[in-house]
Amino acid sequence: MNNLIITVLGKDRPGIISRISTILYEIHCNLENVNQMILQNQFAGFFFIEAPAQLSLETVQQTFIEKTRDSGLTIHVTTLKKNGSVAEDVMPEIFLITTIGPDQKGLVARFSSIIAGFNANIVNLKAVFKGGSDPNANVMSYQVCISPEVDASSMFKALREKANELNLDIRIQHKNIFDAINKI
């Protein structure tokens, strides 16, 4: 089996996911994971698939070109190699880091630089900036993967210091605690 990732970009409209998943079904691919979002009016989707061994990356790419020619979508297919370097018994932990406060240029750069400096990995980022100084109008939410080698307490301290310097409220919470508190 081939592990592929299909990236789909374009103007949002109804039916994009249906069209992509139908094409995958027709060429006998198993859709294993999807992450999609709408940013402004733009669609971005990532489709992780398992393709039959006899189906080449080039064939998948050509099929998408032919079947989406009139869609205005940009579609890219690439091989996805599974990361076998992480020991299965040592799982990284996910923390949710949220800042709320006045909009300032460089906020994402400043916080992501601190996180990268500690060798932690941002696995999801949502930033909503509406401008102005309304502290409730500007929110950044990071999901950060922290492996056991990361000095999490020093990283959290550096993030809190940066938030204080920039007059931002910061909340740092383990994902399991967040999920338990917000369980419906």
KEVOBA-105968 format. One line per 5 residues: number of its first residue (from 1); their letters; for each residue x, y, z of N, C-alpha, C. Coordinates in steps of 0.05 Angstrom, whole numbers, plus 5000, padded with zeros to 4 digits. Example, Ala and Ser with C-alpha at 12.3 -4.5 7.8 and 13.67 -1.06 7.14 Angstrom:
2
1 = AS = 5264/4886/5156/5246/4910/5156/5264/4934/5156  5257/4955/5142/5273/4979/5143/5258/5001/5157
//
This chain:
184
1 = MNNLI = 5017/4976/5000/5000/5000/5000/5018/5025/5000  5008/5046/4987/5021/5072/4985/5008/5091/5004  5023/5104/5021/5012/5126/5037/5017/5152/5023  4995/5166/5017/4997/5191/5002/4982/5213/5017  4990/5237/5013/4975/5260/5023/4968/5278/5000
6 = ITVLG = 4942/5285/5000/4931/5302/4978/4925/5329/4991  4936/5350/4980/4931/5377/4989/4913/5390/4969  4891/5402/4979/4871/5415/4962/4867/5444/4971  4871/5463/4953/4867/5491/4959/4849/5503/4938  4832/5522/4947/4815/5536/4928/4794/5552/4941
11 = KDRPG = 4778/5567/4926/4756/5583/4937/4735/5563/4948  4726/5569/4972/4707/5551/4985/4680/5552/4971  4667/5529/4971/4640/5527/4961/4630/5499/4969  4604/5495/4969/4594/5468/4976/4604/5447/4957  4609/5423/4968/4615/5400/4951/4645/5393/4948
16 = IISRI = 4663/5408/4958/4691/5402/4954/4699/5375/4967  4691/5371/4992/4698/5346/5005/4685/5323/4991  4660/5327/4983/4645/5305/4969/4660/5298/4943  4669/5318/4928/4682/5313/4903/4708/5298/4907  4725/5307/4926/4751/5294/4931/4747/5266/4942
21 = STILY = 4729/5262/4961/4725/5235/4973/4713/5216/4952  4696/5226/4934/4685/5209/4913/4706/5199/4894  4724/5217/4886/4747/5210/4869/4764/5188/4883  4769/5192/4908/4785/5173/4923/4771/5146/4923  4746/5146/4928/4730/5121/4929/4731/5107/4902
26 = EIHCN = 4728/5122/4880/4728/5111/4854/4754/5098/4846  4776/5108/4857/4802/5096/4851/4812/5077/4873  4793/5069/4890/4798/5049/4911/4818/5057/4932  4818/5082/4939/4836/5092/4960/4820/5092/4986  4834/5086/5008/4823/5088/5034/4830/5114/5047
31 = LENVN = 4810/5130/5054/4814/5156/5066/4818/5151/5096  4842/5156/5106/4849/5150/5133/4847/5174/5152  4852/5198/5142/4852/5221/5159/4848/5246/5142  4832/5264/5152/4826/5289/5138/4828/5312/5157  4840/5334/5148/4840/5359/5163/4834/5380/5143
36 = QMILQ = 4812/5395/5147/4806/5416/5128/4796/5440/5144  4798/5463/5131/4789/5488/5144/4782/5508/5123  4767/5528/5131/4761/5551/5115/4774/5575/5128  4790/5589/5113/4803/5613/5123/4795/5636/5104  4780/5655/5116/4767/5675/5100/4748/5660/5082
41 = NQFAG = 4750/5661/5056/4733/5645/5038/4749/5624/5023  4772/5617/5033/4790/5598/5020/4789/5570/5034  4786/5549/5019/4786/5522/5029/4815/5511/5028  4822/5498/5050/4848/5483/5051/4842/5456/5063  4849/5435/5049/4844/5408/5059/4869/5390/5055
46 = FFFIE = 4873/5373/5074/4894/5353/5074/4882/5326/5077  4885/5309/5058/4873/5282/5057/4895/5262/5058  4897/5247/5080/4916/5225/5083/4903/5200/5074  4915/5187/5054/4902/5164/5042/4921/5140/5041  4909/5117/5039/4924/5093/5033/4914/5084/5005
51 = APAQL = 4932/5083/4986/4925/5076/4959/4934/5047/4954  4920/5033/4936/4929/5006/4929/4957/5006/4918  4972/4985/4923/5000/4983/4915/5004/4988/4885  4986/4979/4869/4989/4982/4840/4982/5011/4830  4972/5028/4847/4964/5055/4840/4987/5074/4846
56 = SLETV = 4999/5085/4825/5022/5103/4829/5013/5131/4836  5032/5145/4848/5028/5173/4854/5020/5189/4829  5034/5183/4807/5029/5198/4782/5000/5193/4772  4991/5168/4775/4963/5161/4767/4943/5176/4784  4948/5177/4810/4929/5192/4828/4929/5221/4820
61 = QQTFI = 4953/5233/4816/4955/5261/4809/4940/5266/4782  4945/5250/4762/4932/5253/4736/4902/5250/4738  4892/5231/4754/4863/5228/4758/4851/5253/4770  4864/5265/4790/4854/5289/4802/4854/5313/4782  4875/5314/4766/4876/5336/4745/4852/5333/4726
66 = EKTRD = 4847/5309/4717/4826/5304/4698/4798/5309/4710  4794/5300/4735/4767/5301/4746/4761/5327/4761  4781/5345/4763/4776/5370/4776/4783/5394/4759  4787/5389/4733/4796/5409/4714/4779/5435/4715  4753/5432/4718/4735/5454/4718/4729/5466/4746
71 = SGLTI = 4743/5457/4766/4736/5464/4794/4750/5489/4804  4772/5497/4792/4788/5519/4803/4805/5511/4827  4806/5485/4833/4821/5476/4856/4850/5471/4848  4868/5475/4866/4896/5468/4863/4900/5443/4880  4909/5421/4867/4911/5396/4881/4940/5385/4877
76 = HVTTL = 4952/5377/4899/4979/5366/4898/4979/5339/4913  4991/5320/4901/4993/5293/4913/5023/5287/4918  5029/5277/4942/5056/5270/4948/5057/5245/4966  5079/5231/4965/5082/5208/4983/5086/5217/5011  5074/5203/5029/5077/5210/5058/5091/5187/5071
81 = KKNGS = 5114/5193/5082/5129/5172/5096/5122/5173/5125  5115/5150/5136/5109/5148/5165/5135/5152/5181  5132/5167/5203/5155/5172/5220/5159/5149/5239  5179/5133/5235/5184/5110/5252/5205/5116/5274  5213/5141/5277/5234/5148/5296/5224/5151/5324
86 = VAEDV = 5199/5155/5329/5188/5160/5356/5182/5133/5369  5194/5129/5392/5188/5104/5406/5159/5102/5413  5147/5079/5408/5118/5077/5413/5110/5079/5442  5128/5072/5460/5122/5073/5489/5126/5101/5501  5139/5119/5486/5143/5146/5496/5127/5165/5479
91 = MPEIF = 5104/5172/5488/5086/5190/5472/5090/5219/5481  5092/5236/5461/5093/5265/5468/5066/5274/5479  5067/5296/5493/5042/5307/5505/5034/5332/5490  5008/5336/5488/4998/5360/5475/4988/5380/5496  4997/5405/5492/4988/5427/5509/4974/5448/5492
96 = LITTI = 4954/5460/5503/4940/5481/5489/4950/5507/5501  4960/5525/5484/4970/5551/5493/4954/5572/5479  4940/5588/5494/4922/5608/5483/4930/5636/5493  4932/5655/5475/4937/5683/5483/4914/5700/5473  4907/5719/5490/4885/5737/5484/4895/5765/5490
101 = GPDQK = 4891/5784/5472/4899/5811/5478/4900/5828/5453  4911/5852/5456/4912/5871/5434/4928/5861/5411  4919/5867/5387/4933/5859/5363/4959/5874/5360  4980/5860/5353/5007/5872/5349/5020/5857/5326  5036/5871/5310/5051/5857/5289/5071/5838/5302
106 = GLVAR = 5073/5814/5290/5094/5796/5298/5086/5777/5321  5061/5777/5329/5054/5760/5352/5059/5730/5346  5051/5720/5323/5055/5692/5317/5085/5687/5315  5100/5704/5303/5129/5701/5300/5142/5700/5328  5134/5717/5346/5147/5718/5372/5141/5693/5388
111 = FSSII = 5117/5684/5389/5110/5660/5405/5120/5635/5391  5118/5633/5365/5127/5608/5352/5158/5606/5354  5172/5628/5355/5201/5627/5358/5209/5616/5385  5194/5623/5406/5200/5612/5432/5195/5582/5432  5172/5574/5421/5166/5546/5421/5186/5530/5405
116 = AGFNA = 5194/5540/5381/5215/5527/5365/5241/5526/5379  5248/5547/5394/5273/5549/5409/5276/5527/5430  5254/5517/5439/5254/5495/5458/5250/5467/5445  5250/5468/5418/5247/5443/5402/5220/5429/5407  5200/5445/5412/5173/5435/5413/5160/5440/5386
121 = NIVNL = 5139/5425/5380/5127/5426/5353/5098/5436/5354  5093/5457/5339/5065/5467/5337/5051/5448/5317  5030/5434/5327/5015/5416/5309/4989/5428/5299  4981/5450/5311/4957/5464/5302/4958/5493/5312  4951/5512/5295/4951/5540/5303/4927/5553/5291
126 = KAVFK = 4912/5567/5308/4890/5583/5299/4894/5611/5310  4894/5630/5292/4897/5658/5300/4875/5675/5288  4861/5689/5305/4840/5707/5295/4846/5735/5304  4852/5752/5285/4859/5780/5291/4838/5798/5278  4824/5812/5295/4804/5831/5284/4813/5860/5286
131 = GGSDP = 4838/5864/5295/4849/5890/5297/4839/5905/5322  4851/5927/5327/4843/5943/5350/4855/5933/5376  4845/5944/5398/4856/5937/5424/4836/5922/5441  4813/5914/5430/4794/5898/5446/4808/5871/5452  4813/5866/5478/4827/5842/5485/4813/5816/5479
136 = NANVM = 4787/5817/5474/4772/5793/5468/4770/5788/5438  4780/5807/5422/4778/5805/5393/4802/5792/5379  4823/5788/5394/4848/5777/5382/4857/5753/5398  4855/5729/5386/4861/5704/5399/4880/5687/5383  4900/5676/5395/4918/5656/5383/4916/5631/5400
141 = SYQVC = 4912/5609/5386/4910/5583/5400/4929/5563/5387  4948/5555/5402/4968/5535/5392/4963/5508/5405  4965/5487/5390/4968/5460/5401/4997/5453/5397  5011/5448/5420/5040/5444/5419/5046/5416/5429  5061/5401/5413/5069/5374/5419/5096/5376/5433
146 = ISPEV = 5097/5366/5458/5121/5368/5474/5131/5340/5480  5155/5334/5470/5167/5308/5476/5181/5309/5503  5188/5286/5514/5200/5285/5540/5226/5300/5542  5241/5304/5520/5266/5319/5521/5262/5349/5524  5239/5359/5519/5234/5388/5521/5232/5397/5550
151 = DASSM = 5245/5419/5556/5243/5431/5583/5217/5448/5583  5195/5434/5588/5168/5447/5586/5165/5470/5606  5175/5467/5630/5171/5488/5650/5186/5513/5642  5210/5510/5631/5225/5534/5622/5211/5547/5598  5201/5530/5580/5187/5541/5556/5162/5556/5565
156 = FKALR = 5146/5545/5584/5122/5558/5593/5129/5584/5607  5151/5585/5622/5160/5609/5635/5167/5631/5614  5181/5623/5593/5189/5642/5572/5164/5652/5558  5144/5635/5553/5119/5644/5540/5104/5663/5558  5103/5657/5584/5089/5675/5602/5102/5702/5604
161 = EKANE = 5129/5702/5604/5144/5728/5604/5139/5744/5579  5138/5731/5556/5132/5745/5531/5104/5756/5531  5085/5740/5541/5057/5749/5542/5055/5773/5560  5068/5773/5583/5067/5795/5601/5079/5820/5588  5102/5816/5575/5115/5839/5561/5097/5851/5540
166 = LNLDI = 5080/5835/5527/5063/5845/5505/5034/5851/5515  5030/5850/5541/5004/5856/5552/4982/5837/5542  4989/5811/5542/4970/5790/5533/4964/5771/5556  4939/5762/5557/4932/5741/5575/4940/5714/5563  4953/5697/5578/4961/5671/5567/4950/5649/5585
171 = RIQHK = 4941/5628/5572/4932/5604/5586/4946/5580/5574  4957/5563/5592/4971/5539/5584/4958/5516/5598  4949/5496/5582/4934/5474/5594/4940/5448/5579  4944/5427/5594/4947/5400/5581/4922/5394/5566  4925/5382/5542/4901/5376/5526/4882/5357/5540
176 = NIFDA = 4892/5338/5555/4874/5319/5569/4857/5334/5590  4868/5353/5603/4853/5369/5623/4832/5386/5608  4841/5399/5586/4822/5415/5570/4799/5398/5561  4805/5374/5550/4784/5356/5540/4765/5348/5562  4775/5341/5585/4759/5333/5608/4740/5355/5617
181 = INKI = 4751/5379/5619/4735/5402/5628/4713/5409/5608  4720/5407/5582/4701/5415/5561/4685/5393/5549  4685/5370/5562/4670/5347/5552/4640/5353/5552  4627/5347/5531/4598/5353/5529/4583/5329/5539
//
